[in-house]
Amino acid sequence: MGMDGANMADHFIGLMSGTSADGIDAVVARFSDKPRLRILAHHHTPYGAALRARILALMTPGDDEIDRMGALETELAEMFAAAADSVRVAANLRRQDIGAIGSHGQTLRHRPGGSHAFTLQIGDPSRIAERTGITTVADFRRRDMAAGGQGAPLVPAFHRWLFWDERHNRAIANIGGIANVTLISRDPSVPVIGFDTGPGNALLDAWIQRSLGLPCDTGGAWAAQGRLHAPLLATLLQEPYFAAAPPKSTGREHFTMAWLEARLARHPDAAGADVQATLTRLTAQTIVAAIGHADMDELFVCGGGSANDSLMRELRMLLARPVDTTAALGLAPDLVEPAAFAWLAAQTLGGRPGNLPSVTGATHAAVLGGIYAAT
């Protein structure tokens, strides 16, 4: 599972904007056998409040979506290109030193079910390639979906490549707007399991925005002021998605404020901070339930949820097994996903599959994404 070679063009840029829609994370990564991964530079471009509101609005069906999406696609592509240039300069590399940019794009819809399954990420890769002068790989999810898969999650293949350990069965939880888990056996012959567990930060962010006008619950401080509302939690856990068998994936368009409000209507006594505490437990409990049946020795958390102290406490309490962030494995939690899409770009250019059928349910392993040449 290693990558050989020592050319400067073995460096790849990864760009990630997740379902929390809070900004663009960019890394310059080099992949090899020893060390497997080296991060040369990283850069974060935050979305302003107005831009984030426009993105979140497009995640919910509404009016005049095509024009609004087209404008946003161009605007985000320019931001992705600028982020790629910024992180390249920070790594003191030239354009020709970069093998490719792997751009996830900004997800607006993820509809893996039904007879017309589709997934949509925006951030025009042609424009990124044109602006940066660097070959860009993008649109990773649709090839897996065309092969009968969910199109998500895709990071478990990278998790296996980087985090597999011959001594321990490891669970990796990536907590963004939506949370997903990867279950990696120490036995390399055992297929990796991975799927979306449900809401990560999406409902936590939406509720504090509605209640206090804040974009997120920094450190889980507001949740820490509340108490678990057990009847509300029981209502939330009745959601059919949680009991569905994998492979499965979901999106922010499912776990919306409307979804939450419909359930809160049955519990008018639930106070604001208590709702936040209960939503924190919901995220933790659905993650733990997803890995509870597996013989996992330890859990490592990445994504924005790793900075939520209340959520991390809930995970440690419920799992009763070692819980840490991926920093303990040598990669900062906020760099895992952009590094994964740099790795996926390298996989694509090398003609290697990027999906795991045991995770997504695809009928076969496939080379993912489209390649947008620099010239």
N, C-alpha and C positions, 0 to 999 in steps of 0.2 A: 504493500500500500504506500510505498515511498515514492518520491519524485527525485530523479537524478538531474545532474547538470549544475553548472555554476556560472552560466551566462548572466550578464546584467539583465537581459530580457526575461529572466526567470522571476523578475519582480512583477507583481500584479497589484492593481488597485481594486479595492472593494468598496462599493457604495451601498449603503442601506438606509432606508427610511421605512420604519415599521408601522404597525397598526396603531401605535400611540401617536403617530404623526406629529412628533415634537421637533424633528429636524433630521439632518443628514449626518450619518457617521461614516467617515472615510478612513481607510487604512492603506498603507503600502506594506505589502507582505512578500516575503520570500519563502518558498517552499523547497525543501530538500530532505535528505534522509536524516542528517544530524547537523544542527537541530532541525526538527521537522518544520517548525514555523519560526520565523523571525519577523517581528513587526518593526519596520524602520521608522514609521511616523504614523500619527493618527490626528484626525481633525474633526471637529464637530461644528456644523453650521445649524444654528437653531432656526426654527420657523418662527416668525413673528406671530402675534396673536391673531391678526387679521388673516394671514395666509393659512394658519392652522384651522381657523374657523371655516374658510372656504373649502379646505380639503375634507374636513369632517362633514360639511354639508353635502358634499358630493358622495360621501359614503352612504347616504340615505337617499332613496329614490325621491326625485323632485322634478321641478320644471326646468326646461331649457338646458338639460344636462349636457347635450353634445357640444354646444358652444362654450359653456362654462368649462367643460373638460378639456376642450381643445386649447383654450387659453391657458389653463393651468398646466397642461402637458408641456407646452413650450416654456413657460416660466420655470417649472421645476427642472426641465432639462438644462436650462442655463445655470441653475443653481447646482445641479449635479456636476456639470462640467467645471464650474468654478471650484467646487469642493475637491474634485480630482486634481486640478492644477495646484491648489493650495497644499494638499497633502504631498504631492510629488515634489514641490519646491521644498517643503519642510524636510523631505528625505534626501534633498540635495541630488536629485536624479534628473536626467534629461528625458524628453519624450521618448526617444529611441531606446531608453533603458527599460521601458515598461512593456511587458508582453501584451497586456490587455487590461482594460477596465472591466470589471464585473459589476453591472448595475442591476440591483433588484427592482428599482422603480418604486413608485408609491401605489400600494394597493387601494383600489376604490371599490372593487367587488370581488367576492370569492364565493362562487355558487357551484360547489362540487356535486350536488345531487341533481336528480331529475334527468329527463331525456336530452336536455340541451345544456349540459354542464359547461361552465366557463369561468375564467378568472381574468381579471383585468388589472394590470399595473401600468401607470403612466410615467412619463419622463423620457421623451423621445430619444432613443439611443443614436439615431442618425445625427441628431444635433449635438449630442455629447461627443461623438467621434469627430464631427466637423470642428467643433470648438477646441477640443483638446489636441487633435492630431494623433490620437491614440485609438487603436482598434478597440471596439467596445462590444462586449457580450451582454445580452439582455434577453428579456422575455423567457426566463428559465422555466416557468411553471407550466406553460401551455403544452409543451411536448410531453411531459409526464401525464397530463390530463388527456391528451390525444391517445396515449397508450393505455387508457383505462384507469389511470390513477387519480388521486385526489388533487394532485398538483401541489400538495403541501402535507406535512412540513418537508422542506428540502435540506435543512441544516443537519439532520441526523447522520447523513453520509460523512459530512465534515467532522461531526462529533466522534464518529467511530474512528476516522483516520487519525485524529489528534489525541483523543482522550482514552482510547482503548488501553486497558491495563491487564496484564496476565495474572495479576493477583486478586483483583477485585471486580465484582459486578457493580457497574456504575450507572446511576441515573443522572441525566442532565436535564434540568428544567430551564427552559428559556421563557422568561416572563416579560412579554411586551404587552401590547394592548390585548392580544390573545396569548394564552400560555400553551406551550407544548412540552412534551417530555420525550426523551430518548433513553431507551433501556439497552445497555451494552453489556453483554455477558463476557466474562473473562475467557470463555470458550469461543475461539474465533469461528467455529463451525455453527454456532447458534445465531440465527438471523437477528439483526437489530430490529427492535420494535420502537415505533415513534408515532405520535399523533397529537392533535390539538386537544387539550383537556377542557377548554372553555375560556371564559374571561380571565385575563390576567389583570392588567391595569385599566382596561376599558371602562368598566362600570365604576371603579374607584375614581377615575378622572372625571367621568361624566357627573357623578353624584356631588363631588366637591365643587365642580364648576357650577352646577345648578344651585347648590346650597350656599356657598361662600364666595363664588366668583373667582376661585383659584384654579389654575390649570391642572394641578396634581396635589396629592397629599404628601408633601415632602417628608421623607423619613417615616411615614405612617403616623405622624404626630396627632392628627385629628382622630384617626381610628383608635389610637391609644387612650383617648379621652372617653370613648364610648364603651358600651358593654354589648356582648353578644345578645341578639334578639332571636332566641331559639325558634319560635314559631315562624318568623320571617325566613330564617335559614331553611327550615323544612319546606316552606313554599318554594323557595328558589331552587332547591335540590330536586323538585319534581320535574324540572325541565328534561324532556326526553333525550336531549343530546347527551347528557351526562351518562345515561345508562346504555347508550348505543355502543356497539362493539366496533373496535377499529378494524380496518383503516377508516379514519374519519378526520375531517378538518372543518373549521368554521371561520367566521369572520366577524368583524365589528358590526356589519349590517344585521347580524342576528341578535347579538347582545347589546341592544340599544337602550336609550332612556325609556322609550315606549315599552320595551320588554320589562324593564325594572318597575316602571310606574304601574303597569297592569298588576304586578304582584304586590307592590306596596299598598295598593288600594284595599287589599284584604287585611292590612295591618296599620290602620291609621294612628295607632299609638306609638309607632316606631319613631324615636327622636333622631335628629340628623346624625350625630356622632355615633349613635347605636347602629344606624344603617351602615355607616362607613365601616364600623368594626365587624359587622355581619358580612359585608361584601368582602372584607379582607379574609375572614374565615372561609367564605365560599371559594375564593381563589385557592387558598391553601388546601382546603379539604378535597377539592376536585383534583388537584395535583397529586396529593397523597393517595387518594383512591385509585388514581391511574397507575401508580407504581406499587401500591400495597400488595397486589397479588404476586408480584415478581420477587425473586430472591435477590434484591439489590442490597449491597453492603453500605452504600453511601450515596448521598445526593449532592450535586454541585449545581448552583443556580447562576444563570447569566441573564442579561437583559435588564431593563430599568427596574423591574421588581426586586432585584437583588439589593437595591438601595433603600427599600422599604423595611425599616427595622421591625415594624409590627408584623408584616407579612413573614419575615424571616423567623421571628419568634413563633408564629403560628406553625410554620413548617417544622421547626425543631420539636415543638410540643407534640404535634400530631404524628410525626414519623417515628420518633424514638430511635433514630439512627443518625449517624454523623451527617450534618448539613453544613455546607460551606459554599462560598462562591467559587467560580472558576479561576479567580485570582490565585487560589491555592494550587491550581494546576498549571499556573504560569501564563494565563491569558486573562486580562481584565474583563469583567462581565460585559461592559459596553462595547468591547471590540470583537466579541465572538461572531456576531452576525455579519458585520462587514468583512471580517476575515474569511467567513464561510463563502461569501459571494466572490471574493478574490480567488479562492480555491476552486469554486465552481467554474469560473472563467478559465482557469488553468486546465481543469478537466476537459472543458469543451474544446479548447484549442489543441489539446493533446489527443482528441478523439476518444476520450474516456467517458463512461457513463457518470452522471451526477446524481441520479436518483437511486433509491433503494426500494425495489418492489415490495419487500416485506413491510415497509413503512407506508408507502402511498397507495399500495394496491394495484400499481401498474402491472401490465401483463409481462413486461420485460424491462431490463435496465436500458436506459437510453441516454444518448448524448443530448444535453439540454441547451436550449437557448439558440438565439440567432446571432451571427457574427456580422458586425458592422465595421467594415474595413476602414482604416484611417485614410487611405488614399484610393 
